[in-house]
Amino acid sequence: MTQKNSPRRHRPVLALAAVLLAACGAAWGSVASTVPPLRPITVNLQDKAALRNGALYTVHMCVACHSLQGVRYSSLPKVLGLSRAQFLATIGTNGHHYHDTITSNMPAAMMEAYVKIAPPDLTVIAQRRSAAWLYTYLTSFYVDPSRPTGVNNTVRYNVAMPDVFASMQGLQKPVVVQGLRFGSPAKVAIGVEPLTQGSMTKAQFDQTARDIVAFLYAVAHPHQQERARLGPWILGLFLALSVLTYLLYKLYWRRVITSEERWWRVGR
Amino acid sequence: MNNSKPSKTSGVFGWFDQRLPISATWRSQVSRYPAPKNFNLWYFFGSLAMLVLVMQLATGLFLAIHYQPNPHLAYWSVLRGIQRDSRWGWLIRDMHVVGASAFFLLVYLHMYRAVMYGSYKKPRELLWLVGIFIYLALAAEAFLGYLLPWGQMSYWGSAVVTNFVTALPVIGKPIATWMRGSFVVDLPTLNRFFVFHVFLMPMLLLALVLVHLIALHQVGSNNPDGIEIHENVNESGWPRDGIPFHPYYTVKDLFGVSVFFVVFFWFVFYKPAGWGLLLDKLNYTPANILHTPADIHPLWFFLPFYAMLRGVPDKLYGIMAFGGSFVLLAFLPLLDRNPIRSIRYRSKLYKFNVLMMAASFLWLGWIAHGFATEHNMVYGLHVTEVFYATFLVLPFFNRQRSVRAKVLWLVLAEAAVWLIDVWMYSIHAHGWDLMLLTDWIPTLYLLVVFGSALAFPALTRDAAKLPERLTAGGIFH
């Protein structure tokens, strides 16, 4: 075959790259609503003191209404860096068996009667929402007389949950801007400002909220550290195997060029 | 070369080999099975898909052991029982989740390979058709399995799909109730989906894959040049451009497997939910029969078909629109009857068309990823027309066409686009304003294909002469 009438070389690598790149582009989507900015947070799973503080608030405050059905009390000592005895003495199990899942003592039906909706399971929420969302949610309740509970939330509009932090954080008022809600123009609260002083300073309360988020994040992503520890080894193993098998492939295919096909390019 | 005799007649292996064709099968199907020399990287995906099938069976076995097919237990049996209470359960589940998406990606690439190199043409039509059935079985398997975690998207996705059949008049609703075993998706539905997912469909898939392999080995592999290697054999009957599958392609596939696992385990360890694409965020919420999510959509691998369904907002016609795409795929060997197999030796416009096949499919996926706005739905309709057209214009490329034929193709195809618009308007599916706004999509496509065929006839010219022997090969050629 002469060079002149040979078709342009079809390049499978480029074709594959183009297809994959386009697929990545297809993964993009958009929503039309004014989204309040989330407060940044860094979760440090090694900061056991913070996790213990978060666990204390979660088990004794949140669990009054919410459950964490994905988590057993017995899994907590390892997360918090405590012995079983230390855990039982400091945080405890709300009277449940040590190996039970963290279940609220408040019957769901009673909560539905109080706030019209059963409080969602916190394992579910913490898996679905980012740490920044949780942190913003916990610190962004504001006074809204139109709501039955008297409060609303910037990131969860018309929230059913009452402001259980009012005594600690104090009340807050919204920072309102003209924006979009589900595509139509509306006044949107994008932040909060202090209204009254609670039992904690702002810094103290924010730290407490961050501790709670860190704890929720830790129990919602229980294998994060195992993933981080194992991942590089497994990836390294298969990267090394890729190199070795590529060399093996080259070695075997060298034989293919021994016949008259000098143009054969593999193994050259 | 006699492959039927056992190689060894003494010893333990000899005892078995005389009673079971072990070494004969190994020789005829593996170590002396001639494969073309020039397979490139597109030929990794078939063997990788088989690997993923085995991996899904192995991980699925362990998941099934710990899973509870009961609406009260299902959600927490996955989220707690498997992911937390069972040792390594999280790893096995994430492998299964990522594996499902990997399976579809590999199968799509494998199918596109077949389209590019004409692997559906004589004598491989049946091989292609069995492949289509494998895809359908895989789609059913994925759909059935998606209900099992009993999350919001599992539940409502299954509710939507089991409602498809109600598009049939009169008998639709009773059939839907019979399929679900209940008036809504509930315990009987979950039980049967579990049994179909872990038993029926995997058996069917394995059987179909076996038939696929047998059919492949009956006709031999195609290759990137699309030239039949069995038509040029040496004195002993061995194809001059063939090499034994083992060890040449086994070592090549080993390399493919290693690279695949790097990518696969990167997802498993660092992005198991794949930015909400491999595992929908909403599926972290337990199914709630009283709360319909605002936006119900399938996972990424079904999105293009979902755009076709939404593009025609009429239940029966919408289902026909996306079901028809499988019929088109099945009829591919009848549509494209050009004697040249490989895209390498086809005309420039044909290459453009094959690229548009993939591009329109991806575009459909992108449209379905957005919300079900009127705008998105009309885009879906017109991009669906392009996707259909990329198949329906294939007969045009079967031979050189006269000027009159080119004009006729253009006029008839554009008329079909307008007729569909009129039909959509008549069934109150879409208004003219949005349809006129997006009519440029199929029109532009048709103009590019037929218009440039008229203006530049050279673009429709296939290679004058095929090479007699395979051209250079290797992974990256």
Interface residues (C-beta under 8 A of the other chain):
Chain A: M1 N5 S6 P7 R9 H10 P12 V13 A15 L16 V19 A22 A23 G25 A26 A27 W28 G29 S30 V31 Q69 G70 V71 R72 S75 T101 P120 D121 T123 V124 Q127 R128 P222 H223 E226 R227 L230 G231 I234 L235 F238 L239 L241 S242 L244 T245 Y246 L248 Y249 Y252 W253 V256 W263 W264 R265 V266
Chain B: K37 N40 L41 W42 W76 L79 R80 Q83 R84 D85 W90 L91 L109 Y112 M116 P224 I243 P247 Y248 V251 K252 L254 F255 V257 S258 V259 F261 V262 F265 W266 F269 Y270 W275 L277 K281 L282 Y284 T285 P286 W300 L303 S342 I343 R344 Y345 A358 A359 L362 W363 G365 W366 H369 G370 F371 A463 A464 K465 P467 T471 A472 G473 G474 I475 F476 H477
